[in-house]
Amino acid sequence: MSALDSEGREFDQRPWGNFIVLDDKSPNYKVKQIVVLPDKRLSYQRHSQRAEHWFILSGHATAILDGVTYELEPGESINIEIGQAHRCENRGTEHVVFIEIQTGTYFGEDDIVRLEDDFGRR
């Protein structure tokens, strides 16, 4: 369940870490800051109505896109196209923090199709 942080932004705690919505004022993009805890990973998922761009701020991120693994350091980024299966993993000992820019026509959580999930979510 989402809450608001001290600045009135949407904040959500997840089993893998958390996110803060930095900007959702436009109908064609949404910006989040995502934190992935050590030894955790997001679900392997896809979206039918949005693409994503991840820019790594800190930590060492492992991105999986359609089964291909990419190792990302701070300052590096990766694009995820609409419909592309993807996940971010933190195989390190420090938090992975990245900015996620979503572009498309719809940004609701019900546009997530989970293909694999460590926490039993659908």
C-alpha positions as CSV (number, residue, x, y, z in Angstrom):
1,M,0.0,0.0,0.0
2,S,1.4,3.3,-1.0
3,A,1.9,6.2,1.4
4,L,3.3,9.7,1.1
5,D,6.8,10.8,2.1
6,S,7.6,14.0,4.0
7,E,7.4,15.9,0.8
8,G,4.0,14.6,-0.2
9,R,5.3,12.2,-2.9
10,E,4.0,8.7,-3.3
11,F,6.2,6.2,-1.5
12,D,5.9,2.4,-1.4
13,Q,7.7,-0.2,0.5
14,R,8.2,-3.5,-1.4
15,P,9.7,-6.9,-0.3
16,W,12.7,-6.1,-2.5
17,G,13.2,-2.4,-1.4
18,N,11.1,0.7,-2.1
19,F,10.3,3.5,-4.6
20,I,9.4,7.2,-4.5
21,V,7.5,8.8,-7.3
22,L,9.4,11.9,-8.2
23,D,7.2,13.2,-11.0
24,D,3.8,12.0,-12.3
25,K,2.3,15.3,-13.5
26,S,2.4,14.5,-17.2
27,P,0.1,12.1,-19.0
28,N,3.0,10.6,-21.1
29,Y,5.7,10.0,-18.5
30,K,6.3,9.1,-14.8
31,V,9.6,9.2,-12.9
32,K,10.5,7.1,-9.9
33,Q,13.6,6.6,-7.7
34,I,13.9,2.9,-6.9
35,V,16.0,1.3,-4.2
36,V,16.8,-2.5,-4.4
37,L,18.2,-4.1,-1.2
38,P,21.3,-6.4,-1.3
39,D,20.5,-9.9,-2.5
40,K,17.0,-8.9,-3.7
41,R,15.5,-8.5,-7.1
42,L,12.3,-7.2,-8.8
43,S,10.0,-9.6,-10.5
44,Y,10.7,-10.6,-14.0
45,Q,8.0,-8.7,-15.8
46,R,6.7,-6.9,-18.9
47,H,4.4,-4.0,-19.7
48,S,2.0,-3.6,-22.6
49,Q,1.6,0.2,-22.3
50,R,4.9,1.7,-21.2
51,A,8.6,1.6,-21.9
52,E,11.3,2.3,-19.2
53,H,14.7,3.9,-19.0
54,W,16.9,3.0,-16.0
55,F,19.7,5.3,-14.9
56,I,21.9,3.8,-12.1
57,L,22.8,6.2,-9.3
58,S,24.6,3.9,-6.9
59,G,25.4,0.2,-6.4
60,H,26.0,-2.4,-9.0
61,A,22.8,-3.4,-10.8
62,T,22.2,-6.5,-12.8
63,A,19.6,-6.0,-15.5
64,I,18.0,-8.9,-17.3
65,L,16.2,-8.0,-20.6
66,D,14.6,-10.9,-22.5
67,G,17.0,-13.3,-20.9
68,V,20.2,-11.3,-21.6
69,T,22.2,-10.1,-18.6
70,Y,23.7,-6.6,-18.4
71,E,26.0,-5.4,-15.5
72,L,25.4,-1.7,-14.8
73,E,27.5,0.7,-12.7
74,P,26.6,4.2,-11.5
75,G,26.3,6.6,-14.4
76,E,25.2,3.8,-16.8
77,S,21.7,3.3,-18.2
78,I,19.6,0.9,-20.1
79,N,16.4,1.1,-22.2
80,I,13.5,-1.3,-21.8
81,E,11.0,-1.4,-24.7
82,I,7.3,-1.9,-24.4
83,G,6.7,-5.7,-24.1
84,Q,10.3,-6.5,-23.2
85,A,10.7,-8.9,-20.3
86,H,12.9,-7.3,-17.6
87,R,14.1,-7.3,-14.0
88,C,16.7,-5.5,-11.9
89,E,18.8,-7.6,-9.4
90,N,21.1,-6.5,-6.6
91,R,23.8,-9.2,-6.3
92,G,26.0,-6.8,-4.2
93,T,26.3,-5.7,-0.6
94,E,25.2,-2.1,-1.0
95,H,21.8,-0.7,-2.1
96,V,21.2,-0.3,-5.8
97,V,19.5,3.1,-6.4
98,F,18.3,4.0,-9.9
99,I,16.0,6.5,-11.6
100,E,13.2,4.9,-13.7
101,I,11.6,7.0,-16.4
102,Q,8.5,5.5,-17.7
103,T,7.1,6.6,-21.0
104,G,3.9,5.6,-22.7
105,T,0.1,5.9,-22.4
106,Y,-0.6,4.2,-19.0
107,F,1.4,3.8,-15.8
108,G,-0.8,1.8,-13.4
109,E,0.5,-1.2,-11.5
110,D,-2.1,-3.4,-13.2
111,D,0.0,-3.1,-16.4
112,I,2.6,-5.4,-14.8
113,V,2.6,-8.9,-16.0
114,R,4.8,-10.9,-13.7
115,L,6.6,-13.8,-15.4
116,E,8.6,-14.8,-12.2
117,D,8.5,-13.4,-8.7
118,D,10.5,-14.4,-5.6
119,F,7.6,-13.2,-3.3
120,G,4.7,-15.1,-4.9
121,R,3.0,-12.0,-6.4
122,R,1.0,-12.2,-9.6
